[in-house]
Amino acid sequence: MRSLRQIIAILALTALFSAAAYAEEYQVDANTGYRMERYRAPVPESVPGGVTIDSSIAMKAHTEGNWVFIDVYPPRGLGPDPLDGHWVISEDRSSIPGATWLPEVGRGHLEPDAISYFRSNLEALTASDKSTPIVFYCTSDCWQSWNASVRAIKWGYRAVKWYPLGTDGWLEDGGALEPVEPINFFEVAETPIRSGQANVQSTGKALAQAAFPSNANIYLIDQAGDEWGIGTVEFSSTGENDENYAINVSIEGPAFSDQFLSMRPFNCLAESSEWFCHLPYTYELNRTVTENDLTDLEYQLLFVWKSPKDFGIDAWNGIYYKLSKQDDGSLFGELLQGDLNVLASPPESNTYPINLNEFISEGNDKRRFPSLVIRP
């Protein structure tokens, strides 16, 4: 009998090979599995790992009220205002009644803040239940709904439905549309009240009120927006101060391979033109964090990047993820580059020898994993 991990691996490989099959015929990027441009074009009949639905199924599910409907239509305009997150658009949008509009999340490449926006809203709309049926749509012949479906499937959502006819098919088949406003780029949607969930409603802001979860997963995010699980972190109250939480970090996972570099063993994410090797911080720290001070956790997430052609490893190519608490309660890490050779000499106990004033964010989008996220 196969284990759950084996089943997940088989499903992931099936989705990967299915996506590759689309690459030649439909100009889907073979490396990422996403359509990267020309989003208004004929689409395939299916989405790898998901279920394609027609108007009759969509309307039946809409009437029953158990599925989450997400419109990913990309409007004309300037996008989200960087100051307040309000979408600056030049056209109105009518959509399926009760649907949530998340513009532009179906692009082939998403910046880290757009990934956080999409991810946070998915978690809020499904109440963090990845078995919740989700319907992605746009208009007809819209690749952004296909991309959004593929990305959600890669993130582990197990009941993704793709409605390729979108609002065009809905209207043509007798459905009504209503005006809809996009979710603010800095906020998350309210969890919809569905059958069996009467009197249950929450928002991402409410979710963010909890300090830290007892257990969370650590993911590196690559340039395509895909996540690589690299370990876990446990948070536990110290009992001394309500703000302090002890942390226990474990960096491991099937993506790592053991490498012996510069006379030392390393865990590396290899099999790529750029390796990321974890650099354990072995010196003494309190290993506690607060919502406003995540330094001890950041010191457990040090990496060094290298070319597979280079001999050994050079801590000059150091990677430091600067963490910040998000509205949905997750921790987002922005990649900074700098010299980690300072760690060759033991520092004083419970001090922080890395000088972040000497680290830079320029060029972080060129690195293999430009960001990181920690969440349950």
ZIRA-V9854 format. One record per residue. D_FIRST is the distance of its C-alpha to the first C-alpha in Angstrom with 2 decimals. Layout:
d_first=D_FIRST
d_first=D_FIRST
This chain:
d_first=0.00
d_first=3.78
d_first=6.55
d_first=9.57
d_first=11.60
d_first=9.75
d_first=10.00
d_first=13.57
d_first=14.39
d_first=13.56
d_first=15.67
d_first=18.32
d_first=18.64
d_first=18.91
d_first=21.60
d_first=23.30
d_first=23.62
d_first=24.74
d_first=27.33
d_first=28.51
d_first=29.09
d_first=31.57
d_first=33.43
d_first=35.84
d_first=36.61
d_first=36.91
d_first=38.03
d_first=35.03
d_first=34.98
d_first=32.44
d_first=31.99
d_first=31.52
d_first=30.27
d_first=33.18
d_first=36.42
d_first=39.07
d_first=42.30
d_first=43.99
d_first=41.91
d_first=43.92
d_first=42.89
d_first=40.94
d_first=37.26
d_first=34.24
d_first=32.69
d_first=29.38
d_first=27.93
d_first=24.73
d_first=21.96
d_first=24.33
d_first=25.91
d_first=29.50
d_first=31.64
d_first=35.16
d_first=38.02
d_first=37.29
d_first=33.82
d_first=35.23
d_first=38.16
d_first=36.17
d_first=33.90
d_first=37.05
d_first=38.72
d_first=35.85
d_first=35.87
d_first=32.20
d_first=31.70
d_first=33.20
d_first=35.54
d_first=36.39
d_first=39.26
d_first=39.34
d_first=42.68
d_first=44.65
d_first=48.27
d_first=51.42
d_first=52.89
d_first=52.72
d_first=49.34
d_first=48.94
d_first=51.98
d_first=51.19
d_first=53.30
d_first=52.05
d_first=48.99
d_first=50.81
d_first=49.99
d_first=53.15
d_first=52.80
d_first=55.41
d_first=53.90
d_first=52.74
d_first=49.32
d_first=48.50
d_first=44.89
d_first=42.71
d_first=43.93
d_first=42.05
d_first=40.18
d_first=40.06
d_first=41.71
d_first=40.32
d_first=42.47
d_first=41.52
d_first=37.92
d_first=36.88
d_first=38.70
d_first=36.91
d_first=38.11
d_first=38.40
d_first=40.42
d_first=38.90
d_first=40.91
d_first=39.72
d_first=36.07
d_first=36.79
d_first=38.56
d_first=35.71
d_first=32.99
d_first=35.02
d_first=35.78
d_first=32.21
d_first=31.31
d_first=34.40
d_first=33.98
d_first=30.40
d_first=31.14
d_first=28.43
d_first=25.75
d_first=23.78
d_first=22.48
d_first=26.16
d_first=27.12
d_first=29.60
d_first=31.99
d_first=33.60
d_first=36.79
d_first=40.20
d_first=42.56
d_first=41.93
d_first=41.21
d_first=40.24
d_first=37.82
d_first=37.78
d_first=35.63
d_first=33.19
d_first=33.19
d_first=32.76
d_first=29.71
d_first=28.14
d_first=29.04
d_first=27.61
d_first=24.27
d_first=24.31
d_first=25.09
d_first=21.92
d_first=23.41
d_first=20.86
d_first=23.37
d_first=26.05
d_first=28.46
d_first=31.07
d_first=34.37
d_first=36.25
d_first=39.38
d_first=39.98
d_first=43.25
d_first=45.00
d_first=42.77
d_first=42.77
d_first=46.58
d_first=46.99
d_first=44.82
d_first=46.94
d_first=45.32
d_first=47.55
d_first=47.48
d_first=48.92
d_first=50.10
d_first=47.54
d_first=48.05
d_first=45.68
d_first=44.07
d_first=46.12
d_first=44.64
d_first=44.92
d_first=43.43
d_first=40.36
d_first=40.24
d_first=40.17
d_first=36.95
d_first=37.66
d_first=37.94
d_first=35.44
d_first=34.85
d_first=33.86
d_first=35.19
d_first=38.87
d_first=40.91
d_first=38.18
d_first=39.31
d_first=39.12
d_first=40.14
d_first=39.06
d_first=42.22
d_first=41.23
d_first=37.84
d_first=39.74
d_first=41.70
d_first=39.05
d_first=39.75
d_first=36.34
d_first=32.80
d_first=31.33
d_first=28.54
d_first=28.60
d_first=26.90
d_first=29.00
d_first=28.95
d_first=31.20
d_first=32.41
d_first=33.27
d_first=36.17
d_first=34.20
d_first=33.21
d_first=29.54
d_first=28.09
d_first=26.47
d_first=24.85
d_first=26.54
d_first=26.23
d_first=27.10
d_first=30.25
d_first=30.88
d_first=34.17
d_first=35.90
d_first=39.43
d_first=41.81
d_first=43.83
d_first=46.98
d_first=47.27
d_first=45.59
d_first=45.36
d_first=43.74
d_first=40.01
d_first=38.53
d_first=35.81
d_first=32.99
d_first=31.66
d_first=28.65
d_first=28.57
d_first=25.32
d_first=22.45
d_first=20.63
d_first=23.72
d_first=25.93
d_first=26.86
d_first=29.02
d_first=32.54
d_first=35.64
d_first=38.62
d_first=42.21
d_first=41.38
d_first=38.77
d_first=34.97
d_first=33.73
d_first=30.53
d_first=31.07
d_first=29.75
d_first=30.75
d_first=30.06
d_first=32.90
d_first=36.67
d_first=36.88
d_first=34.94
d_first=34.59
d_first=34.50
d_first=34.25
d_first=37.41
d_first=36.85
d_first=39.88
d_first=40.50
d_first=43.77
d_first=44.43
d_first=43.98
d_first=43.86
d_first=40.53
d_first=41.49
d_first=41.87
d_first=43.68
d_first=43.48
d_first=46.48
d_first=45.67
d_first=42.32
d_first=43.70
d_first=41.69
d_first=38.44
d_first=39.86
d_first=40.56
d_first=36.88
d_first=36.13
d_first=38.43
d_first=37.58
d_first=39.45
d_first=39.13
d_first=39.95
d_first=40.12
d_first=37.91
d_first=41.20
d_first=42.91
d_first=43.12
d_first=41.96
d_first=41.76
d_first=44.65
d_first=44.61
d_first=47.34
d_first=44.53
d_first=43.34
d_first=41.24
d_first=41.76
d_first=40.10
d_first=42.65
d_first=40.86
d_first=42.17
d_first=41.06
d_first=40.41
d_first=41.35
d_first=37.74
d_first=37.22
d_first=35.33
d_first=36.82
d_first=37.76
d_first=38.65
d_first=41.27
d_first=41.37
d_first=44.56
d_first=45.57
d_first=47.72
d_first=48.41
d_first=46.24
d_first=48.29
d_first=49.89
d_first=46.90
d_first=48.01
d_first=50.48
d_first=49.41
d_first=50.77
d_first=52.14
d_first=49.66
d_first=48.39
d_first=50.07
d_first=48.87
d_first=50.15
d_first=48.80
d_first=51.58
d_first=50.08
d_first=53.56
d_first=52.98
d_first=49.70
d_first=49.69
d_first=47.59
d_first=49.25
d_first=46.95
d_first=43.75
d_first=42.59
d_first=42.69
d_first=40.09
d_first=36.42
d_first=35.41
d_first=38.52
d_first=37.10
d_first=34.59
d_first=33.32
d_first=32.04
d_first=30.68
d_first=28.09
